[in-house]
Amino acid sequence: MAKAKLRNIFVIVILMISLVCSFSLCFSQEFEYTEGTQEQLTMVKISNSVYSTASKLDANLTFYPLNDYRQSSYTLTEGKTSSSGILFHFNYGGELDFSIDSNVSTKLFVSPLETTSLDDLKAQVSVDKYLIAYTKSSTYADSSNPIIENKANQLARSNDSIETLYVLAEYVKNSMTYDLSSSDLKKASEIIVEKKGVCAQYTILFIALARSIGIPARYVSGIAYTTRTDSFEEHAWAEVYLNGAWVPFDVTFGQYGWLDTSHIALKKSLDAGDSSIKYSYIGGYIQPEEISIDAYTIGYQIGKSFSNITLELELYKEKVAQDSYVPLKVLIKNKNPYYVMLPLRVSIAPEVYGKFQKIVLLKPMEEQETFFMIYAPEKEKCRNGCIANIEVKDSFNDTAQTSLIFSDFNEKISLEKASSIVNGTDGYFGDFDFYCAPEPFNKDDASRKILCKINSSKSKAIRICYKERCFETYSERDKEMQEYIDIPKNETQACITLNDSNMILNSCVDFNKNGDDSVKNVLNDVLEWLKSFLGF
């Protein structure tokens, strides 16, 4: 059961007044879903009470179960349904109640993602006024902010739109910290610096990054089931536009290109913070109470996997000493003629060192491998030998098993040796945040200065370059470092490069775009002339 609280309620006292009740949706974070469920039937009740002294009152509910590509709903209500919401009209005052009851049928939905180049996607969008709106900067998804543009350009290394979206989603998921105390709505440019929040913040940041490189994206408000509370809770996720269809991306839950059956969409909008109820009334005043959402499952269907994915496991060594670190290779075959972004997790193991879950991008008909690190603990009872079962599972109910034998009589594998096998196999998704911006400049300055800020999730030796001029330094984990770079004053653009042993990042500054351009210098010259003319 979920209780959704209304925030941002306001009243303007004029003859006819509109009151907007806004949902601030936040939510829980999991990697676990209702695995194995193919279809689900859920009862959803949305209700509200308002005390009114107005002679007439209209309450327009804009927050209700939708009908779309993966869910269908049948709603019972005394209100009048239209394209703009469900309208409740009252010609009297007092304590007024209104509600809807919906039976919602949802299905496990996997988008059959086919490759589309970013260039082709932008060309499609450029001639569609409806879609163009979903590529523009908005109040919270401020995609035109230089910090957002900088990070999006660093991450968008491929012209393949699906690969790019996967990298954007992985950056958000892996760089953010889930924090229930940071649930207030904020701009993406603030979220990317603070790197904490709940599903609303995850979704806002992902949408802003996608829009920044021209991919249409929108905000979905709804509910989803969480095993953390064993109930439906308020939730938010994104949809992006690809190949003529909207595709779901729930970055918080790690569901890219698909959604489990527990997700129920209640509203789709350009940005976060849209109203859930709009009140209009004549005379008097009104006092709305909290909007309430109650949801519970009344039926579901469990089915076998239909993913057409196969998994195989291969241990670096099947027999090891106690206190050993053992690389576990997972061989994945995608037999589908479309992309799949597959969540994997180690579901059974003695212990796992490092990540026990990850999301793997599989191209059509591709075979790929990824690694987990299994740890064989030291136990007295295992001196002469223990057998540990190991299982890896994906979110579509595909599994693979193997077993590990560890005792005092086998070779020990050190963490250093195991890491040398596993490291570098999962690519780069945001160890560094690297952003450069121009410092204030006067025409009499000998050179321009750029300030580069570097944040790293790991301690690393790095190299920073402007053209052929380079220097080496050391970035400490989770500690911001700043470096000033001198640029010749006649340059209109400068790109600074940061690299370590396995990645290269660029942060480019356009002095004209940043307002530090020739026009500004001309204005300064005019001002100086005026001063001399007037005798200052």
N, C-alpha and C positions, 0 to 999 in steps of 0.2 A: 504494500500500500504506500502511495506517495502523497504527501501533503505539500502543495506548492504555495508559497507565501507571496502575496503581492507586495511589491515595493514601488517607489516612485509614483505614488498617487497624488494628484493635485486637483484643485478646484479653482476656477476663475469665476467670480460672482458677476454675471451679466444676465440679461433676460433669458437667453438660451445658452446653456453651459455644456461643454463636452468634457467628460472626465475620462482619462485614459489610465487603465490599470496595466502595469507592465510587469512581465515575468522576468526575473533574473535567474536563469536556469543553471543549476550546478548540482553536483552529480557525483558519481562514483567512478573509480578507475579500476579496471580489471583487465587481465588477459583471458580470463575464463568466460565462457559463454554457455548457452544451453546447447552443448555439443550433441550432435545426433538428432536433434529435433528438426524435422523437415517442414512441418506446418504447426500453427498454434492458433487457438481461439481464445481471445481475452475480452473480459468485460471491463469497460472503462466508464466511470461516472465522473462527470465534471459538474461542479455546483458552486453557487455563490449566493450570498445573502447581502442585502443592502437596505439600510433604513433610509426612508425618503419622506420628506414633507413637500415634495414637488407635486404640482398638479398633473404633470405628465412626465414620464420617464421611459427612455429607450436604452436598453442594454444590449450592445452588439458583441456577441462572443466570437472572437476570431481565432480561438484556440480549441480545436476539436479534431478527432481522428479523421485523417484524410483518406481519399482513395487515390492510389498511385500504382506504380509498376510492381510493387511487392506487397501491398496491403489493400484490403477492401473493408469497408465498414457499413454497418446498418445502424442508424441513429434514431432513437425515439426521443421526441422533444415537443413541448408545446410552443416553442419558438418558430419563427418563420425563417426557413433556410434560403439563403441567396449566395451569390458568388463572393460577397464580401463578408459573410459570416452567418451566424444564427441570431436573429433579432427577437428580443423579448420586449413587449410593449405594456406599460402599466399606466392606467388612467386614475390611479389612486395612490395614496401614500401608506406609510406604515412599514412594517418589517416585510420585505419582499424577498421571496426565494425563487430561484430559477436554476434549472439543471438540464443536462442531457445524459442519456444512457446509450452506450454504443457497444455492439458486438463487433469486434475487430478481428478479422482473419489475416494472419501474416504468414509468409513463407520464407524459407531460407533462400536468399537471393544472391546469385553470383553473376556479376556482369561479364558477358563474353567480350573481353577487351581486345580490340584489334589495334594494331599500331597506327598512330597518326603523328606526323611530324608537327612540331610546334609552328613551323611556318605555314603549313596547310591549315592548321586549326585557327591561327590568327586571321588567315584569309577568309575562312568561313564566317568567323565572328564579325569581321569588319563590315559585312553587308547585312547584318542582322541587328536592328536597333534594340530589340529586346535583350539579346545576349550582351551587347556592348555595355549595358548598365551593370552587368555582373563582372565586368573587368575593371571598373572604376573604383577609385579610392572612396571609402565611406567613413562614417564617424568612428567606428571601432576598427574595422579592417582598413587601416590607412596605408594602403599598398603603395602610394606614391612617396611615402616617407623615405628619405635617403638610406636610413639604416635597413629598412625592409628591402628596398631595391638592391642594395649592396649584397645582402645575404642571399636573396633569391638568385642573383646573377652568379654568385659563387657556387651555389648548389646546382644550378641548371647547366650541367656540363654536356648534356646530350640534347639533340634535336628531337628525340623520341619523347612524346608527351607523357607516355605511361611511365617510362623510366624516370623522367623528371618529377612526376607527381609522387612516385615511390620514394625518391630521395628527399623531397620536401617533407613528406609525412614522417619518414624515419628521423629526420633532423628534429622535428617538433617533438616527437614521442621520446627520443633519447636524450634530448637536451633539457627538457622540462622536468620539474619536480612537482608531483601531485601534492597539492596543499589546500586542504579545506578552509584554512584561514585566509586564503587569497581568492575569494570567490567574487569580489566586486568586479563589474565589467570595466575593462581598460582597453586602451588602444593597443594594437599589435606592436607598435614601436616601443611601448612601455613593457609589454609582456616579453619581448625578445631580450630585453635587458635584465628584467627581474627573473625570468625563467622559472616561474612557479604559478600555480593556479589549478583550476579544475577543468572540466570538459569545455566550458565556455571559452576559457583562455586558450586551450589547445586548439579549438576550432577557429577562433578569431585569427590566431597567428597563422595557421595553415591557409585559411582563405586569403589573407593578405599576401602571403608569399606566392600563392598560385596566381592571383590577379596581377601581381607585379610583373610577371612574365607573360601576361596576356591570356591566361586560362580562366574562363568564366567559372565562378564559384559562388555558392549561396549557403546560407545558414539555416539549419534544420533544428527546430525545437521539438522536443517530444519526451517520451519516457522509454526506459529500458530496464530489463530485469538484471539485478546484480546479486551474485552469490554472497557478497559482503554482508548484506542485510536480509537476504532471502526475500526480496520484495522489489516491486517496480519503483524506480526513482526518477526524478527529473533528469533529463539528459539533453545533450546537444551534439550534433555532428555536422559534417559538411556534405555537399554534393558538388561535383564538378561536371562540366559539360564536355563530352567527348563523342565523336562520331554520331551526332544527332540525338544523343540521349544523356540524361543526367545520371551520374554514377556516384554511389555513396562512398564516403571516406570518413570513417570514425577513427580518428587518430588516437583518441583516448583508449579505446578498446582494442586498437590494432586491427581493425577490419577495413582493409583497403580494397575497394572495388566490390565489396559484398557486405551483407548485413545478416545477422542471425535473426531468428523469428521473434525475439523479445523486443526488438526496436519498433516503436509505434510513433509515427510522425504526426505531429499536431499542428505544425505551422512551418512554412518555408518562406524565408524572407531575404532581403538584400543584406541585412546586417543583424547583429545581436541587438537586444533591447527593444524590439517591437512590442506593441501593446497586445495584451491578451483579451481585454474587455474594454470597449469604449462606451462611456455613459453620456447621454445627452438628455437634458431635462429643462423644464420651464418652471421658474419660481422655486422658492424654498431652498432646501439643501439636501445633500445625501451623504451617508456614511457607509461606504462599502466595507465588507469584511474580507477575510482571506478567501481567495479562490482555492477550491479543494479538488484534488484529483485522486480518485480511488481506482485501483486496477488490480485484477486478479485473474489468473489463468483458469479457464473452465474446460480446456481440452487441448491435447497436442498429439502429434503423430511422430513416432520415432522411426527412422528409416536407416537403411544401410548407406554407406558412402556412395555418392554419385560423382565424386570429384574427378575421377579418372587420373588420380595421382597415385604413384607407388613409392614406397619408402624402403630403403635397405640400410642396415647398420654394419659398420666395420670398425672394430676396435684396433688401435695401433698395436696393442698386444693383448691377447686374451688371458694371459697369466702374468701377474706382476706381484711384486712385494707389497707389504702393507706400507701405508704412507706414500703411495704413488699417485701421480697425476697421469691420467690416460686419455689421450685424444680420441674422441669418438666421431668418426666420419659418418655423415648421413648422406646417402645417395638418393637423390630425388629425381623422379621422372614425371614430367608433365606431358600427358598424352592428349591434351586438349589442343585444338587449333587456335587457341587464344591465350593471352597472358593470364597468369594467376599470381596473386600476391599472397603467399601461403604462410600462415602462422604455425610455427613448430614449437614444441616444448618437450623437455625431458620429463616424462610423467612418472617413471620409476627408475631409481638409481640409489646406490649406497649414499653418495653425496655428489653434488655438482659444484665445481669451482667456477666462479664467474657467472655469466648469463645461463639461465636454464630455459630461456625462451627467446625466439627471434622470428622475424618475418623475412621470408625469402622471395625475391622476385624471379619468376620463371617465365621465360619467353615461350611462345607456342612450340610444342613438341621438344622442348629443351630438357636435357639431362644436366643436373648440376649437383655440386656437393657443398656441404657446409659442415662446421665442426662445433661440438660441445666438448667441455673438459670434465671428465669423470674423476672423482677422487676416491681412492680406496683407503678408508680410514684404518688407523692402527687400533686393533682390539685384541685383548688377551685370548679370547676364544677363537680367534682366527689365525693364531700362530701356525697351526698345522694346516690351515686352509679353510676358506669360506667361498661360497658361490653367491654372487649378487646378480639378480635379474635387472636388466636395463630395458626400458621401453621409451620410445619416442613417438609422439602423437601429433597429428595436425588437427585443425579445427573442423575438419569434415569427416572425422572418425576413422581416418587412415592411421594404421599403427605399424610399428616394426619392433622386434625384440631381439635381444642377444643376452649373453651372460658373461660375467667377469669373475675369474678365479684369482684370489690374492692370499698370499701366505708369506712366511719368513724364508721360504726356500726359492723364491723367484727374484728376478732382476728388478731393482727399484728404478722407477722413472722419476726424475726430478722435475720440479715445476719449470725450471729454466729450459730443460730439453723439450718438455711438452709444449711450452709456450712458443718455442721456435718453430714448431710444426703448425700450431693453430693460428698464431698471430698473422695479421695481414690478409686473412681469407675472407673477411666480411666487408671490406671496403671502408670508405670514409663517410661518415654521416654527421660530422660536426664536432670534432675534437677541439676545433678553434673557432672563435668568433673574432673576426679581423675587420676593422672598419677604420677608414681614413677620411678626414675632413679638413678643409682649409682653415687656417688661422686668419685672423683679421690682417688685411694687407693695405699698406699705403704706397703710393707710387714712388715715394722716395726711398723705400726699403731696397736693400741690395738684392734680396731674393724673397721668394714666397716661402712660407712654412706650412707643412702639412702635419697634423697630429694624428698618429695611428694608435688605436687602442686594441690591445690583444688580450683575449681571455681564453684560457685553455683548460680542458677537463683533465689533462695529463701534464706532468712535468716533462718538458722536451727542449732539446737544443734546436734552435730555429735560425733561419737565414732570411734577412730582409734586404730587398734590392729595389733601387730605382735605376732603371736602365742597367748600365754596367757597374754602377756604384753599389756595393754590397757590404754588409757587416753581419757578424754572427752574434747571437745573444741567447739567453736562456729564459724560457717561459715557465714560471712556477704554476703548479696546479691550483686552479680556482682563485688565482690572484691576478687582478688586472695590471698590465704593464702598459706604459705609454712611451712612444718613441716619436721624436720630431725629425722630420725629413726636410732638408732645404731643396727647393726647386727653383731653377732659373726664372726670373721674373717675367720673361717674355713667353713662357709656356702657357698655353690655354688649357691644357689637360695633362694629367700625370697619373700613371698607374704604378702602384707599389705592390711588390710581390713578396709573399711570405711562403717559405717552404721548409719542410722537414724531410725526413728520409723517404716518406711515402705519399706526400701530397703537395700541391701547389695552390695557393689562393691569391687572387688579385683583388685589390680594392682601388677603384679608379675615381679620380676627382676631376670634374669638369668645372673649371673656375668660372666660366660664363654662366653655367646653370646654377651655380651656387651664389650668383649675384655679385661675384668679385670680378667684374669684367670691364671691358673698355668703356661701356656706357657709364658705369660708375666713375671711371677715371675722367671721362669727359665732364660729368657733373662736377667733379672736384675741381677741374680746370676752370669751369664757369664760375664756381664759387670763389676761387682765388682771384679771378678777374674782377668780379663784383667788389670784393674786399679792397682791391687796389684802386678801383674806380671811385669807390666811396670814401677812400682814404683811411680805411681801417688798418 
